[in-house]
Amino acid sequence: MKIGKTLRAKLQKIRCVATDVDGVLTDGHIYHAGENTWRRSFFIRDGMGLLLLREKGYKTAFITSSRSEDIRKRAENLQIDFFYDAASDKAESFKDLCKRGGFKPHEVLYIGDDVIDLPIFNLCDVAAAPCDAHPEVLKSATLVTKSSGGRGCVREICDAILKFGKLR
């Protein structure tokens, strides 16, 4: 992931990292684990990146269209500050996040991988995507990670914020 002067300046304004879940924090696979129960596999280093951000004073958020107990438990485990599940209109969830958190849209970095995330990409200054995101998302992203969804893309972004961000 290349971070030029312009992107560095934008990263210095970030106060919150918001992310989709399926395809970003996971590899996009879900497993049926019984009646009305689905399970995902989360990459531990991505979670550590979010925890390291929290230690430095950054806020975190999940905005997902899914509703599942494993996502809720992961959010609780990582002490995610703002949690939006079953978000059919992600842009509205993003606007609510900004209102509730007292953030301006340019202070929130959003990570998404599919077309349902594009409305948020149009609202924030730093829209990130894993390298295996949908082609339309890759075209619209401010930055694209070297790692794929569920395999370190979130950690890459967290590390960049920790390196270049103002709250470090």
LONUBA-11859 format. One line per 3 residues: their letters; for each residue x, y, z of N, C-alpha, C, O. Coordinates in nm, 3 decimals, padded with zeros to 5 digits, always signed. Atoms other than C-alpha are relative to their C-alpha. Last residue first. Layout:
% residues N
a> X:Y:Z:X:Y:Z:X:Y:Z:X:Y:Z; ... $
//
This chain:
% residues 168
rlk> -00.105:+00.096:-00.037:-00.006:+00.829:+01.781:+00.077:+00.052:+00.114:+00.170:-00.014:+00.160; +00.023:+00.046:-00.137:-00.314:+01.055:+01.780:+00.109:-00.095:+00.049:+00.107:-00.137:+00.164; -00.032:-00.104:-00.098:-00.194:+01.247:+01.472:-00.011:-00.049:+00.144:+00.060:+00.001:+00.232 $
gfk> +00.110:-00.073:-00.062:-00.185:+00.958:+01.231:+00.046:+00.095:+00.109:+00.158:+00.086:+00.160; +00.014:-00.134:+00.053:+00.119:+00.861:+01.020:-00.106:+00.086:+00.070:-00.107:+00.208:+00.053; -00.125:-00.059:+00.045:+00.257:+00.544:+01.177:-00.015:+00.148:-00.036:+00.071:+00.230:-00.002 $
lia> -00.090:-00.009:-00.114:-00.043:+00.437:+01.382:+00.132:+00.067:-00.037:+00.193:+00.135:+00.045; +00.053:-00.106:-00.085:-00.270:+00.517:+01.088:+00.092:+00.020:+00.122:+00.120:+00.133:+00.161; -00.024:-00.128:+00.069:-00.052:+00.310:+00.855:-00.050:+00.117:+00.085:+00.017:+00.220:+00.094 $
dci> -00.143:-00.029:-00.011:-00.046:+00.021:+01.106:+00.033:+00.134:-00.067:+00.114:+00.211:-00.016; -00.027:-00.042:-00.138:-00.426:+00.032:+01.135:+00.147:+00.038:+00.017:+00.177:+00.139:+00.080; +00.055:-00.134:-00.015:-00.458:+00.019:+00.757:+00.026:+00.054:+00.141:+00.065:+00.170:+00.157 $
erv> -00.079:-00.089:+00.085:-00.230:-00.281:+00.722:-00.044:+00.146:+00.019:+00.039:+00.236:+00.032; -00.125:-00.025:-00.071:-00.404:-00.447:+01.018:+00.089:+00.095:-00.079:+00.152:+00.184:-00.021; +00.031:-00.096:-00.106:-00.740:-00.410:+00.843:+00.126:+00.035:+00.078:+00.146:+00.151:+00.114 $
cgr> +00.023:-00.132:+00.059:-00.606:-00.577:+00.528:-00.028:+00.106:+00.107:+00.018:+00.220:+00.095; -00.094:-00.105:-00.038:-00.454:-00.864:+00.723:-00.024:+00.137:-00.057:+00.053:+00.229:-00.030; -00.138:+00.049:+00.003:-00.607:-01.182:+00.584:+00.099:+00.113:+00.023:+00.211:+00.110:-00.029 $
ggs> -00.014:+00.110:-00.094:-00.981:-01.145:+00.641:+00.140:-00.057:+00.007:+00.161:-00.162:+00.068; +00.095:-00.002:-00.110:-01.010:-00.935:+00.327:+00.015:-00.122:+00.088:+00.027:-00.235:+00.039; +00.140:+00.021:+00.033:-00.697:-00.944:+00.114:-00.087:+00.006:+00.125:-00.037:+00.011:+00.238 $
skt> +00.062:+00.120:-00.057:-00.359:-00.795:+00.190:-00.147:-00.008:-00.037:-00.213:+00.094:-00.060; -00.067:+00.113:+00.065:-00.178:-00.544:-00.033:-00.064:-00.131:+00.045:-00.063:-00.230:-00.028; -00.103:+00.073:-00.074:-00.426:-00.279:+00.074:+00.065:-00.108:-00.086:+00.011:-00.149:-00.189 $
vlt> +00.025:+00.144:+00.014:-00.611:-00.040:-00.155:+00.116:-00.071:+00.069:+00.233:-00.040:+00.046; -00.116:+00.087:-00.014:-00.629:+00.331:-00.078:-00.045:-00.145:-00.006:-00.154:-00.181:+00.039; -00.112:-00.092:-00.019:-00.863:+00.612:-00.174:+00.129:-00.080:+00.014:+00.234:-00.039:-00.034 $
ask> -00.074:-00.005:-00.125:-01.106:+00.350:-00.303:+00.112:+00.104:-00.003:+00.178:+00.123:-00.105; +00.042:-00.114:-00.082:-01.348:+00.421:-00.588:+00.085:+00.020:+00.125:+00.073:+00.124:+00.191; -00.009:-00.124:+00.078:-01.192:+00.197:-00.854:-00.028:+00.123:+00.084:+00.029:+00.230:+00.059 $
lve> -00.142:-00.027:+00.023:-01.134:-00.083:-00.603:+00.020:+00.130:-00.077:+00.113:+00.206:-00.049; -00.052:-00.052:-00.126:-01.498:-00.060:-00.498:+00.148:+00.036:-00.015:+00.192:+00.139:+00.033; +00.052:-00.137:-00.013:-01.617:-00.100:-00.856:+00.051:+00.066:+00.128:+00.075:+00.187:+00.131 $
pha> -00.068:-00.095:+00.090:-01.387:-00.402:-00.899:-00.049:+00.145:+00.011:+00.031:+00.238:+00.003; +00.073:-00.009:+00.127:-01.531:-00.580:-00.589:+00.069:+00.105:-00.089:+00.114:+00.207:-00.037; +00.133:-00.061:-00.001:-01.267:-00.614:-00.316:-00.062:-00.003:-00.140:+00.006:-00.030:-00.239 $
dcp> +00.094:+00.091:+00.066:-00.974:-00.857:-00.339:-00.143:+00.052:+00.002:-00.238:-00.026:-00.013; -00.037:+00.020:+00.141:-00.707:-00.592:-00.267:-00.096:-00.091:-00.076:-00.100:-00.086:-00.199; -00.097:+00.109:+00.015:-00.882:-00.490:+00.055:+00.024:-00.025:-00.148:-00.060:+00.007:-00.232 $
aaa> +00.053:+00.128:+00.046:-01.053:-00.153:+00.037:+00.110:-00.105:+00.001:+00.226:-00.074:-00.027; -00.098:+00.106:+00.023:-01.007:+00.187:+00.198:-00.068:-00.129:-00.042:-00.185:-00.153:-00.010; +00.076:+00.122:+00.020:-01.214:+00.504:+00.178:+00.100:-00.109:-00.039:+00.166:-00.099:-00.143 $
vdc> -00.087:+00.116:+00.015:-01.033:+00.807:+00.318:-00.087:-00.126:+00.000:-00.135:-00.171:+00.104; -00.120:-00.035:+00.076:-01.214:+01.136:+00.263:+00.091:-00.119:-00.024:+00.158:-00.127:-00.127; -00.123:-00.017:-00.079:-01.558:+01.014:+00.371:+00.118:+00.034:-00.091:+00.113:+00.011:-00.212 $
lnf> +00.015:-00.092:-00.113:-01.907:+01.060:+00.224:+00.130:+00.029:+00.074:+00.144:+00.135:+00.136; +00.031:-00.134:+00.050:-01.878:+00.908:-00.125:-00.008:+00.104:+00.111:-00.010:+00.224:+00.083; -00.120:-00.047:+00.069:-01.703:+00.599:+00.013:-00.021:+00.144:-00.050:+00.073:+00.224:-00.052 $
ipl> -00.087:-00.055:-00.104:-02.002:+00.564:+00.247:+00.128:+00.054:-00.064:+00.180:+00.157:-00.020; +00.057:-00.126:-00.050:-02.236:+00.526:-00.052:+00.083:+00.064:+00.112:+00.088:+00.186:+00.122; -00.031:-00.118:+00.081:-01.988:+00.274:-00.199:-00.067:+00.129:+00.047:-00.004:+00.235:+00.039 $
div> -00.085:-00.094:-00.073:-02.017:+00.022:+00.085:+00.025:+00.131:-00.075:+00.070:+00.228:-00.014; +00.084:-00.054:-00.106:-02.311:-00.173:-00.065:+00.077:+00.104:+00.084:+00.016:+00.185:+00.154; +00.073:-00.118:+00.049:-02.090:-00.213:-00.374:-00.092:+00.062:+00.105:-00.123:+00.181:+00.097 $
ddg> +00.101:+00.030:+00.100:-01.850:-00.444:-00.193:-00.084:+00.123:-00.030:-00.073:+00.225:+00.037; -00.044:+00.088:+00.108:-01.522:-00.438:-00.001:-00.104:-00.024:-00.110:-00.072:-00.086:-00.211; +00.108:+00.080:+00.057:-01.537:-00.172:+00.265:+00.049:-00.079:-00.119:+00.155:-00.051:-00.175 $
iyl> -00.052:+00.113:+00.076:-01.300:+00.010:+00.502:-00.118:-00.084:-00.049:-00.197:-00.132:+00.031; +00.091:+00.114:+00.016:-01.400:+00.355:+00.627:+00.064:-00.106:-00.088:+00.127:-00.074:-00.190; -00.047:+00.084:+00.110:-01.167:+00.622:+00.769:-00.094:-00.119:-00.006:-00.122:-00.181:+00.097 $
veh> +00.031:+00.144:-00.006:-01.355:+00.871:+00.983:+00.054:-00.068:-00.125:+00.017:-00.033:-00.237; -00.071:+00.053:-00.116:-01.222:+01.223:+01.048:-00.023:-00.151:+00.018:+00.030:-00.212:+00.110; -00.142:+00.017:+00.036:-01.316:+01.343:+00.696:+00.084:-00.053:+00.117:+00.203:-00.081:+00.100 $
pkf> -00.024:+00.115:+00.089:-01.683:+01.275:+00.779:+00.147:-00.022:-00.036:+00.189:-00.136:-00.054; +00.026:-00.050:+00.135:-01.671:+01.516:+01.076:+00.031:-00.117:-00.093:+00.117:-00.199:-00.061; -00.102:+00.000:+00.104:-01.688:+01.328:+01.403:-00.049:+00.075:-00.123:-00.169:+00.077:-00.152 $
ggr> -00.050:-00.136:+00.011:-01.894:+01.399:+01.716:+00.112:+00.012:-00.104:+00.202:+00.094:-00.090; -00.140:-00.008:-00.041:-01.927:+01.029:+01.787:+00.057:+00.140:-00.002:+00.167:+00.164:+00.047; -00.017:+00.055:-00.136:-02.307:+01.018:+01.783:+00.142:+00.017:+00.052:+00.163:+00.043:+00.170 $
kcl> +00.078:-00.080:-00.094:-02.335:+01.248:+01.478:+00.025:-00.045:+00.144:+00.058:+00.036:+00.231; -00.060:-00.134:-00.008:-02.053:+01.090:+01.281:-00.072:+00.086:+00.103:-00.009:+00.158:+00.180; -00.129:+00.015:-00.066:-02.181:+00.740:+01.360:+00.066:+00.137:+00.018:+00.115:+00.170:+00.127 $
dkf> +00.032:+00.012:-00.142:-02.534:+00.846:+01.261:+00.128:-00.015:+00.083:+00.140:+00.043:+00.190; +00.041:-00.134:-00.046:-02.403:+00.967:+00.925:-00.033:-00.002:+00.149:+00.000:+00.091:+00.222; -00.121:-00.082:-00.004:-02.221:+00.636:+00.877:-00.033:+00.140:+00.051:+00.039:+00.195:+00.134 $
sea> -00.075:+00.044:-00.118:-02.536:+00.441:+00.965:+00.126:+00.083:+00.017:+00.162:+00.120:+00.129; +00.073:-00.053:-00.117:-02.732:+00.649:+00.714:+00.070:-00.041:+00.129:+00.077:+00.037:+00.224; -00.026:-00.144:-00.005:-02.468:+00.576:+00.449:-00.070:+00.063:+00.120:-00.014:+00.150:+00.185 $
kds> -00.124:-00.025:-00.072:-02.487:+00.205:+00.534:+00.033:+00.149:+00.009:+00.095:+00.192:+00.107; -00.044:-00.128:+00.057:-02.850:+00.179:+00.436:+00.124:+00.042:+00.077:+00.115:+00.111:+00.179; +00.035:+00.008:+00.142:-02.933:-00.190:+00.495:+00.037:+00.128:-00.073:+00.063:+00.126:-00.193 $
aad> -00.001:-00.134:+00.059:-02.745:-00.181:+00.824:-00.027:-00.010:-00.150:+00.065:-00.027:-00.230; +00.121:-00.004:+00.083:-02.843:-00.513:+00.984:-00.016:+00.137:-00.064:-00.127:+00.187:-00.080; +00.023:+00.122:+00.076:-02.561:-00.441:+01.229:-00.136:+00.012:-00.068:-00.215:+00.100:-00.035 $
yff> +00.120:-00.005:+00.084:-02.426:-00.107:+01.347:-00.010:-00.133:-00.074:+00.074:-00.164:-00.159; +00.034:+00.126:+00.066:-02.178:-00.107:+01.636:-00.132:+00.015:-00.074:-00.235:+00.045:-00.014; +00.128:-00.022:+00.067:-01.995:+00.198:+01.768:-00.030:-00.124:-00.084:+00.053:-00.167:-00.163 $
diq> +00.074:-00.113:-00.059:-01.712:+00.180:+02.024:-00.141:+00.017:-00.058:-00.234:+00.049:+00.015; +00.034:-00.093:+00.108:-01.576:-00.165:+01.936:-00.093:+00.107:+00.057:-00.191:+00.076:+00.125; +00.047:-00.124:-00.062:-01.448:-00.327:+02.255:-00.026:+00.109:-00.106:+00.015:+00.224:-00.090 $
lne> -00.093:-00.106:+00.042:-01.259:-00.591:+02.054:-00.036:+00.136:+00.060:+00.032:+00.236:+00.034; -00.134:+00.043:-00.034:-01.436:-00.876:+02.237:+00.103:+00.109:-00.031:+00.198:+00.128:+00.045; -00.013:-00.010:-00.146:-01.770:-00.695:+02.217:+00.142:-00.033:+00.043:+00.200:+00.037:+00.126 $
ark> +00.002:-00.143:-00.032:-01.734:-00.645:+01.841:+00.018:+00.022:+00.151:+00.091:+00.111:+00.193; -00.131:-00.053:+00.040:-01.635:-01.010:+01.800:+00.010:+00.149:+00.032:+00.113:+00.195:+00.079; -00.099:+00.046:-00.098:-01.939:-01.118:+02.002:+00.140:+00.053:-00.033:+00.215:+00.090:+00.056 $
rid> +00.022:-00.075:-00.124:-02.170:-00.906:+01.785:+00.103:-00.039:+00.107:+00.156:+00.048:+00.176; -00.048:-00.136:+00.025:-02.019:-01.053:+01.470:-00.015:+00.085:+00.127:+00.076:+00.159:+00.164; -00.146:+00.003:+00.001:-02.061:-01.407:+01.603:+00.061:+00.137:-00.028:+00.168:+00.168:+00.023 $
esr> -00.056:+00.000:-00.134:-02.422:-01.334:+01.702:+00.154:-00.002:+00.000:+00.216:+00.058:+00.088; -00.041:+00.132:-00.043:-02.524:-01.245:+01.349:+00.069:+00.010:+00.135:+00.142:+00.106:+00.163; +00.038:+00.006:-00.142:-02.694:-00.958:+01.175:+00.029:-00.143:+00.045:-00.037:-00.238:+00.003 $
sst> +00.032:+00.129:-00.063:-02.533:-00.875:+00.844:-00.049:+00.020:+00.142:-00.020:+00.121:+00.206; +00.139:+00.029:+00.037:-02.550:-00.536:+00.670:-00.045:-00.133:+00.061:-00.164:-00.163:+00.062; +00.022:+00.120:+00.079:-02.238:-00.436:+00.856:-00.148:-00.017:-00.033:-00.236:+00.018:+00.046 $
ifa> +00.123:-00.027:+00.073:-02.103:-00.111:+00.998:-00.020:-00.116:-00.096:+00.048:-00.125:-00.198; +00.039:+00.100:+00.099:-01.844:-00.186:+01.268:-00.130:+00.050:-00.063:-00.223:+00.089:+00.007; +00.141:+00.028:+00.030:-01.690:+00.108:+01.451:-00.010:-00.115:-00.099:+00.075:-00.132:-00.186 $
tky> +00.020:+00.103:+00.101:-01.366:+00.210:+01.619:-00.149:-00.027:-00.018:-00.230:-00.005:+00.072; +00.127:+00.069:-00.015:-01.249:+00.516:+01.813:-00.014:-00.099:-00.115:+00.048:-00.083:-00.220; +00.091:+00.003:+00.115:-00.884:+00.621:+01.821:-00.129:-00.073:+00.038:-00.127:-00.162:+00.123 $
gke> +00.108:-00.098:-00.009:-00.721:+00.701:+02.155:-00.093:+00.007:-00.119:-00.185:+00.090:-00.120; -00.052:-00.132:+00.034:-00.381:+00.535:+02.116:-00.109:+00.107:-00.003:-00.082:+00.223:-00.033; -00.098:-00.038:-00.101:-00.492:+00.219:+02.298:+00.056:+00.140:-00.022:+00.096:+00.207:+00.073 $
rll> +00.074:-00.042:-00.119:-00.797:+00.206:+02.070:+00.095:+00.046:+00.111:+00.068:+00.144:+00.180; +00.056:-00.132:+00.027:-00.569:+00.196:+01.766:-00.072:+00.054:+00.123:-00.055:+00.169:+00.161; -00.112:-00.095:-00.009:-00.374:-00.094:+01.915:-00.047:+00.143:-00.029:-00.001:+00.237:+00.035 $
llg> -00.030:-00.021:-00.142:-00.701:-00.282:+01.973:+00.114:+00.100:+00.018:+00.109:+00.183:+00.109; +00.108:-00.084:-00.055:-00.802:-00.230:+01.609:+00.023:+00.027:+00.148:-00.002:+00.138:+00.196; -00.015:-00.135:+00.055:-00.466:-00.363:+01.490:-00.104:+00.094:+00.056:-00.072:+00.208:+00.091 $
mgd> -00.107:-00.064:-00.077:-00.497:-00.660:+01.725:+00.024:+00.143:-00.050:+00.049:+00.233:+00.030; +00.054:-00.040:-00.129:-00.830:-00.745:+01.565:+00.103:+00.070:+00.086:+00.072:+00.168:+00.154; +00.088:-00.114:+00.029:-00.673:-00.748:+01.220:-00.059:+00.053:+00.130:-00.065:+00.174:+00.152 $
rif> -00.083:-00.121:+00.011:-00.393:-00.965:+01.360:-00.082:+00.122:-00.037:-00.047:+00.234:+00.001; -00.037:-00.054:-00.131:-00.645:-01.226:+01.483:+00.083:+00.129:-00.010:+00.068:+00.217:+00.074; -00.146:+00.003:-00.002:-00.806:-01.287:+01.144:+00.049:+00.075:+00.123:+00.019:+00.193:+00.140 $
fsr> -00.063:-00.132:-00.008:-01.177:-01.357:+01.192:+00.151:-00.017:+00.012:+00.199:-00.110:+00.077; -00.137:+00.011:-00.050:-01.346:-01.679:+01.076:+00.063:+00.139:-00.008:+00.072:+00.199:-00.115; -00.102:-00.059:+00.083:-01.721:-01.656:+01.041:+00.136:-00.025:+00.065:+00.145:-00.055:+00.184 $
rwt> -00.130:-00.028:-00.062:-02.007:-01.857:+01.184:+00.096:+00.053:-00.106:+00.091:+00.016:-00.223; -00.107:-00.012:+00.097:-02.377:-01.876:+01.100:+00.129:+00.035:+00.074:+00.125:+00.102:+00.177; -00.129:-00.037:-00.056:-02.663:-01.996:+01.318:+00.107:-00.003:-00.108:+00.123:-00.103:-00.178 $
neg> -00.012:-00.146:-00.007:-03.029:-02.001:+01.211:+00.132:+00.048:+00.061:+00.138:+00.158:+00.116; +00.121:-00.077:+00.027:-03.045:-02.378:+01.283:+00.019:+00.149:+00.027:+00.045:+00.190:+00.140; +00.123:+00.047:-00.064:-02.697:-02.519:+01.285:-00.114:+00.095:-00.031:-00.098:+00.193:-00.103 $
ahy> -00.036:+00.076:-00.120:-02.343:-02.404:+01.219:-00.123:-00.051:+00.074:-00.119:-00.073:+00.194; +00.123:+00.032:-00.069:-02.375:-02.280:+00.862:+00.031:-00.092:+00.117:+00.087:-00.200:+00.098; +00.021:+00.143:-00.017:-02.038:-02.139:+00.766:-00.128:-00.022:+00.078:-00.149:+00.039:+00.183 $
ihg> +00.078:+00.025:-00.121:-01.974:-01.794:+00.627:-00.034:-00.149:+00.002:-00.050:-00.212:-00.102; +00.069:+00.128:-00.014:-01.695:-01.711:+00.385:-00.083:+00.001:+00.129:-00.040:+00.053:+00.231; +00.124:+00.002:+00.076:-01.610:-01.351:+00.303:-00.076:-00.131:+00.008:-00.190:-00.139:-00.040 $
dtl> -00.032:+00.026:+00.141:-01.246:-01.367:+00.408:-00.125:-00.011:-00.087:-00.117:-00.046:-00.205; +00.003:+00.143:+00.031:-01.337:-01.199:+00.735:+00.037:-00.019:-00.146:+00.045:+00.079:-00.221; -00.052:+00.066:-00.121:-01.258:-00.856:+00.878:-00.004:-00.151:-00.013:+00.057:-00.223:+00.066 $
vgd> -00.105:-00.092:-00.049:-01.299:-00.711:+00.529:+00.067:-00.060:+00.123:+00.186:-00.088:+00.121; -00.086:-00.036:+00.112:-01.508:-00.955:+00.322:+00.110:+00.098:+00.037:+00.199:+00.125:-00.044; -00.015:+00.108:+00.097:-01.787:-00.970:+00.581:+00.081:+00.047:-00.121:+00.043:+00.142:-00.190 $
vdt> -00.050:+00.123:-00.062:-01.723:-00.704:+00.848:+00.027:-00.107:-00.106:+00.142:-00.142:-00.130; +00.093:+00.108:+00.030:-01.754:-00.349:+00.716:+00.058:-00.125:+00.065:+00.172:-00.123:+00.110; -00.022:+00.106:+00.098:-01.521:-00.108:+00.885:-00.125:-00.087:-00.018:-00.202:-00.110:+00.075 $
avc> +00.124:+00.077:+00.014:-01.512:+00.219:+01.072:+00.021:-00.103:-00.109:+00.085:-00.075:-00.211; -00.006:+00.097:+00.110:-01.185:+00.371:+01.189:-00.128:-00.081:+00.005:-00.158:-00.147:+00.105; +00.080:+00.121:-00.012:-01.219:+00.686:+01.400:+00.021:-00.088:-00.123:+00.031:-00.038:-00.235 $
rik> +00.026:+00.022:-00.142:-01.008:+00.996:+01.471:-00.075:-00.131:+00.025:-00.083:-00.178:+00.139; +00.085:+00.112:-00.040:-00.849:+01.044:+01.128:-00.009:-00.010:+00.152:+00.092:-00.002:+00.223; +00.129:-00.052:-00.044:-00.710:+01.392:+01.049:-00.091:-00.110:+00.055:-00.196:-00.080:+00.113 $
qlk> -00.021:-00.079:-00.122:-00.346:+01.279:+01.031:-00.131:+00.054:+00.056:-00.137:+00.088:+00.174; -00.009:+00.093:-00.113:-00.451:+01.008:+00.783:+00.021:+00.076:+00.132:-00.021:+00.028:+00.237; +00.135:+00.046:-00.034:-00.562:+01.280:+00.539:+00.001:-00.093:+00.121:-00.089:-00.086:+00.205 $
arl> +00.072:-00.115:-00.058:-00.221:+01.447:+00.547:-00.142:-00.040:+00.040:-00.192:+00.004:+00.144; -00.054:-00.021:-00.135:-00.052:+01.110:+00.491:-00.074:+00.114:+00.071:-00.109:+00.104:+00.188; +00.064:+00.098:-00.086:-00.284:+01.050:+00.195:+00.051:+00.012:+00.144:-00.027:-00.003:+00.238 $
tkg> +00.141:-00.036:-00.015:-00.171:+01.374:+00.031:-00.073:-00.095:+00.094:-00.149:-00.051:+00.180; +00.012:-00.119:-00.084:+00.199:+01.305:+00.093:-00.146:+00.038:+00.026:-00.183:+00.072:+00.138; -00.065:-00.123:+00.041:+00.191:+00.955:-00.052:-00.030:+00.114:+00.096:-00.096:+00.097:+00.198 $
ikm> +00.057:-00.112:-00.074:+00.102:+00.628:+00.113:+00.081:+00.124:-00.034:+00.190:+00.146:+00.018; -00.080:-00.121:+00.012:+00.152:+00.328:-00.111:-00.071:+00.114:+00.072:-00.191:+00.134:+00.057; +00.086:-00.117:+00.000:+00.000:+00.000:+00.000:+00.090:+00.123:+00.000:+00.174:+00.140:+00.089 $
//
